[in-house]
Every structure is written in structure tokens, then in C-alpha cells.
């Protein structure tokens, strides 16, 4: 609230009216007075009060009816009821109708000053909350997820409702749908936005390393532990920790995480003293946790602790209307990042983008737009999208399978080793497919192995053989 505060005094007793007017004026308020409810309501648009004192007993329309009509017209304006009787029924009814406070006559000057201050502070707080909710709604609408389906509206509504709380949130959805975007939105729009945001991918590390990463260790906890190391939970103290791919966490670690959720404390590896932390937990998974609980891969008690509020992000194929908005967003982002001016795509490409099934969801679309901007051309993406579905995963890089890349020489009638060429072509294609699937699964090796229908160990071997690592 800015400027001078206006107070409207409604009382039929001239002595009380004059007293309240003098008291409020002395406190720096601008004051209007009215002798009854009818005249107060008639001049309401002119006075535009920020605060009202209202006598419960008035001639004609009584105080409670006046209060009801004021709240209909201006529900945000605080009303302090005054009465010489103070009957319990009147007080209860006044509060039910929206009165901010109720003072009995005669009252002390300090009582009225305190009531004024509290009423105005509460109104300012309500206006701040309203403004914050408006900002949250605006920022949530601008998230790079897009789509105006009922499911996406529900996602935005839940983010808006829980962002400014400390409640645990479980974000669910297929790989590439934007789970980390939602987690960061919850953080940025929350009351811990000025504190750390710590991300941990639970699928990226073996169980032993993940435990030390999350909870830290003491010196001498194991061979090579030459000094104490703080865990991610300690770095996230007072802030937010985002546990991505929570379903890949080993059962032993799940028990330790459950302790953090229940008690807010844990012990470092090799430690004897519990460490207390206050970190908001946001978890994400692309797996069916209910099935994981039934197969005893995931603890049931941890599932219920994490599943306080769930945000389910629909796949891009179920919100295809989001594609043009996302294309515009990624074009703008990568044009700025790479200092390019690839401003729009052709109707032909947009049509193919709208018809595509999007197995890799938003991340796959982002990578396509990034490639267009960097190369300054739609041709590779057009070629990829126009391929039959089984070939799409490798077609984007098909142009790299040329004879030069295979080491074949045609100059001066050189002889060709067809077997060697075939073997090399197979290796290149295999590497491209593995790299592509790893990208689609966000380098979740377990999920990638499943998609490729090979064992986890076989995938690790082939990644090493092809020189593939997440840091590429």
C-alpha cells in the first residue's frame, strides 16, 4: 500500500466520531466519517477507504448488515468492529462476515492503535501474497514445457500451489519431458530461492559412491578417505536438493534417505555423530514406482514419504499443441547462445514436427532445434523426420557414413576391402545408435541398456569401446 492511508469512521455517536477522527488524524491518517451504514455506502466510491471502524449498533441498517455489504463491495478492506455491548453472538457473527477485529467500548488508545497497525499489516501481507501468486502464475506459464491441455494446466496449478512451501514433491514422467525444469521452477518460485539448489543423479553413480556423494564421509572411513568430505545434503542445507532418477537408488541408501525425510538427520560414512539438515527434497523418476514397490526394488515406506505431492508431466505426444511454443522458445534461446539469427522454421518442417511421435519428448525437440540453429539449416532435421520410424534414431547422422569416414580410397583406382568397410560401417552405426539412445535417456545407462536390449555390462563395454562418456 502506497501513499496516505484513508480511514472511514462509521458511528452514530458524535462524541465517538470526533474522538476517532482526532485519534486517526494524529496518527497521520486521512479520515472520513459517516453517521450510518446507508450514507457510508453511498459515499464509498468517493472515500475509497483503506481501513474502516464500524459501530455494531447503528440506526436503520445495523452494523452487521453494513459489514456484510462492505465486504461484498470491497472484501480486501479491513473492518474493525466497535461495540458497547460485546455480546458473544454479535462478535462471532462479525468475524464470520469478515471483520478483522472487535473492540469493546470504552477502549484504550493503545488498543485502537494496535488494532489499526495489525489490520494494515495484514492487508499489506495479503497484497504481497496476491502479488507473489500473480508472479508465480506468470512465471509458471512461461516454463519451457508448453501446452494448454488439462493435464498441463494441472501441472501449472500444482506448481503454483506448492512452490512457496517446504513440502516434498515427486515429479514423474518419461525421459525428456521436463522433470528438471519443474524442479527448478519449484525452487525459483519458492521461499528458498536465495539458498542452494543441489542436483544429484541417482543413476549416474554406483551405490557406494552415491552414498558418499549424498552424505559425505569422515577421514579414514575407507581407503583413500584422507580428509572429511561434506555430502550434497549438507551443501543443500536451508536450500533444495533435487534427487533425479530416485528409483535407481539402492535399498540400503533408500533406508538412509528415509531417515533424512523423517528426522532431518543422517550420519556421514565412518561418522559417529548425526548431522542435522533442513533441505527441501524434490525427487524425480521415469519409472513406475508402484511396480517397483511390488517387486521390492523400492521401499514402500519411502514411496509414501516421497509421494506427498506428485506432479505428473505428460509426454510431448499427448500435448502436441506445445510444439510451436517450444520451438519458438528454443530458437530464441539458442540464437542468443550461439549468436545466430535463425528466426523461424518453414511450414513444411513445422508440419513434420507436429506429426512426429517424439519418443525423446521435449529433450529430443530441443536437440533438433539446437542442431538447426548451429548448422543454420533445417535439412538434417527434415531428412530425419521424413525417414520411416525404424530409421529415425540413426538417420540424423547418416550423412557421416560416407566413404571418406570409412577410410575407403577411390583415387587412382585403389582396391577396396569390402569386408573392412562393412565392419567399419557397422561400428559407426552402432556408436551413433548407442549415443542417440543415451541422449534420449539422459545418459541413464540402465534404461538405455533396456532400450537397446543388451545387458548393462555389455552397454558399458560398448561405451568404452566406442569412446563414449557423459562428459563428451
Order of alpha helices (4+ residues) and beta strands (2+ residues): beta-alpha-beta-alpha-alpha-beta-alpha-beta-alpha-beta-alpha-alpha-beta-alpha-beta-alpha-alpha-beta-alpha-beta-beta-beta-alpha-alpha-beta-alpha-alpha-alpha-alpha-alpha-alpha-alpha-alpha
